Amino acid sequence: MLRSALLYTALVIGANTALAGEVDWQAAQSAGLVKLVPSEDAPAVSELGFTDPDGGEHFLADYRGKVVLLNFWATWCAPCREEMPSLEKLQAEMGGDDFAVVPVATGRNAPDKITKFFDETGVQNLPVLLDPKQQLAREMGVLGLPVTILIDREGHEVARLLGDADWAGEPAKEVIRQLTAD
């Protein structure tokens, strides 16, 4: 009897854990995130660092425990200019203990140009983060801009979107809600 109760409890806990953070990728794609591609093997993200304008070093591991929307962008990138306000809105609405938008300017992006870019696009809630030698971008397979990578709480890539998207739209917010569900 005790053995059956333990087995039942383990199955219930396992089933609930399996449901936590599951995403209906097909629904997200059908609802407007057409270019969102789920990762087949959920690889661990890079351990390389990136910096802030003061020279402080940051790592994706610093965000472990949160769902992360990692966005590679540049000040000269026209689609990035279109996309950035939606990243700003997403962070303002959903950012916190469970979720963060992490925009990383890759390549040559002078801090004063980033400040100007953020001012022109209305960005106030996003950090200025830099990958000046494109080392992180290259290691993560970024070939064009913008590229957005969704990372789960354990630090694994779960999906990627090449090009710009409306990250403040309901399909994107639903993906984030599903990823942060406990």
Summary of the structure (lengths in Angstrom):
residues: 182
radius of gyration: 17.8
end to end distance: 30.2
largest distance: 68.9
contacts: 532
relative contact order: 0.24
helix: 40%
strand: 22%
